[in-house]
Amino acid sequence: MNRPQLAEEVAAELRSRIMSGELRPGARIRLEEVAGRLGVSITPVREALLTLRGEDMVELQPRKGYVVAPLERQDVLDLFQLQGDIAGELAARVAARITEAGLDQLIAANRKLTRSRRAADVEQLEYEFHRTINRMAEARKLSWFLHTATRYTPARFYATDAGWREGMRTAHDELLAAFESHDADKARTVMTRHFTDGAERLVTHLEKLGVWDPPA
């Protein structure tokens, strides 16, 4: 595996840990500890942290090194609202143009997803379901922006949450029904809500962890 890909994977792992509350704002990130945890050298960890610094996910502080940057409730809500707005637009475009063959493809993908039990499978199949929708929209730039925004979604957290998985099934059923009836407005509403519901669930999780509790 080449080093740029390693650095991307390290950055993805750290994003997920930050967004899920495992690494909290102000927490110090030790390069050696991350490298040992992931079984990589220091170099891709350092490159990943440079990337995350550019995304305002971490900060470099004197005498401390890298620490997790502030992350407020509104930051989480804003990230997911942006994702929902873009995904909703893509879904609306799909509803307006989807073919019978395309609908059958999504129904089959969703059936496979809902039958999955392993969290890792759910995570991957959910990603593939949405990626298929985005490709059907034939909007390369919007899809790219959505892909960039969803990097901040802690997919592993959702895949292991039974409540989210149940909500996902309901949202997908409603979305497929909107596609079948070519109801663009309904598809937009359902898809956007799918993301904003995820934001509320994540905020509740972070609140329970005490991420925003005042210092003792």
PyMOL commands that set and color helices and strands:
alter all, ss='L'
color gray80, all
select helices_A, chain A and resi 3-19+31-38+42-54+73-97+100-115+119-136+140-152+155-159+162-180+184-209
alter helices_A, ss='H'
color red, helices_A
select strands_A, chain A and resi 58-61+65-68
alter strands_A, ss='S'
color yellow, strands_A
deselect
rebuild
show_as cartoon
